[in-house]
Amino acid sequence: MLIPPLGRCVGNARLAPDRRVTSYDSRVSSLGQMSLRHGRPMVAIPGPSVTPDRVLAAMHRPMPNIYAGPIVDISNSIFADLPAIAGTTSEAFIVIGNGHAAWQMAVSNTLRRGEKVLVLESGAFAIGWGEQAAMSGATIEVLPGSDNTAVDPLAVEERLREDKDHEIKAIVVVLTDTATGVRNDIRAIRGAIDAARHPALYMVDAIASLACDPFQMDEWGVDLTVSASQKGLMTPPGLGMVWAGEKALAAHDRADMRVGYMDWASRMNATAHYHLYNGTPPISLIYALREALDMILEEGLANVLRRHEILAKSVWAAVEAWHTPDGLSLNIADPAARSNATTTITTGSINPDELRRVCEEEAGLTLGLGIGNFGGRGFRIGHMGHLNPPMLLGTLGTVEAGLAAIGSPTGSSGVAAAAATIGEALRV
Ligand SMILES: *Cc1c(COP(=O)(O)O)cnc(C)c1O
């Protein structure tokens, strides 16, 4: 129903008789159900993250001339600003697609059919990248890991030392695994590769964690990085990014899995701006990402990372307060191996799907479901991107209310612990 502007209200007369408002009792409450979810919803899943109002507003513009003028300047400024976000001087390729598209672009531009990729397991996501490489023609070997610890650099070194003929051509790993909440030590894994004097291409998935967890592509010796727009970069899904260092670009020369649309060649040899996207630029997402990058630049990347660290610690404090032996626990015991972007919580005897349902349907909070081995035994809180204490404490308070609503055992107040953590960080 269209609501007439105030001042020229026409009353009910123009509505069909059966649409007349006779009572403000909603159909929901007339069924005897009650929900508190009315208000601004909160999405606390590990991507897509909350899109800031500024970013939403930036997209709301008509389509421009795509061949010249402001959109070309804005797009160029994004390409200019992307390297610093990943701690590199290497330029980024942008693929119109999600993180999977960035995975595909990375693999198809650097590998030859049948070449071996060593996948460093630490949950679901490196495995997913490896499976995609396998479907595209590579051979995959998984270095087994666990669901609650980071990749062990010594195990990487040991495996690479065994590979005397250098059959392994690429190593793939995630900075943050979004299923387990682990953060891998990317620099230490580089050290392991160097200690084994192994020449494999080192490729890192920073999709969940760019602008959340510290990442220095060049300093840490990463050859290729992939990311995407919808997590720490606070932009709707639809842009994948691949930063290719010198070694990755050299691999491109001999790669034989290259496919037309994904191929870096047409982008590197662009003679018109739109060639950088292999076609029409994703106009609205370009406006959005420009605004999001401006927000990060205004805050300062170091401050963005610090904010994520403090808010992540407050989540961990909350879960530790809630913890009971048969209830909630942090999946990653070692604080140094926890991501500042997302936290996976195991639920013991508590039904995580019932908790998520109550939080979403009755209270307007969407939590991440347990994925991979966490289906039915865990849930996730995404704390990436556009987030501040009221948003996060509201999220934690709603989880606490949800736990009470379903009669779950909890130790003490997670909200109090989280607020104390934030208060400590803010102490002057
Ligand atoms: C979200 C995510 C992906 C997948 O991104 P999509 O945009 O869903 O394709 C890959 N890797 C990690 C670590 C992620 O968090």
The ligand as an SDF file (V2000), in Angstrom:
LIG
                    3D

 15 15  0  0  0  0  0  0  0  0999 V2000
   33.5910  -15.4250    2.3300 C   0  0  0  0  0  0  0  0  0  0  0  0
   34.8470  -16.1660    2.0420 C   0  0  0  0  0  0  0  0  0  0  0  0
   35.0830  -16.7710    0.8010 C   0  0  0  0  0  0  0  0  0  0  0  0
   34.0510  -16.8690   -0.2610 C   0  0  0  0  0  0  0  0  0  0  0  0
   33.6270  -15.6660   -0.7400 O   0  0  0  0  0  0  0  0  0  0  0  0
   32.3130  -15.6250   -1.6310 P   0  0  0  0  0  0  0  0  0  0  0  0
   32.1680  -14.1770   -1.9140 O   0  0  0  0  0  0  0  0  0  0  0  0
   31.2210  -16.2060   -0.8310 O   0  0  0  0  0  0  0  0  0  0  0  0
   32.5920  -16.4060   -2.8700 O   0  0  0  0  0  0  0  0  0  0  0  0
   36.2980  -17.3540    0.6030 C   0  0  0  0  0  0  0  0  0  0  0  0
   37.2430  -17.3750    1.5500 N   0  0  0  0  0  0  0  0  0  0  0  0
   37.0440  -16.8310    2.7590 C   0  0  0  0  0  0  0  0  0  0  0  0
   38.1270  -16.8940    3.7910 C   0  0  0  0  0  0  0  0  0  0  0  0
   35.8370  -16.2060    3.0370 C   0  0  0  0  0  0  0  0  0  0  0  0
   35.6240  -15.6810    4.2440 O   0  0  0  0  0  0  0  0  0  0  0  0
  1  2  1  0
  2  3  1  0
  2 14  2  0
  3  4  1  0
  3 10  2  0
  4  5  1  0
  5  6  1  0
  6  7  2  0
  6  8  1  0
  6  9  1  0
 10 11  1  0
 11 12  2  0
 12 13  1  0
 12 14  1  0
 14 15  1  0
M  END
$$$$
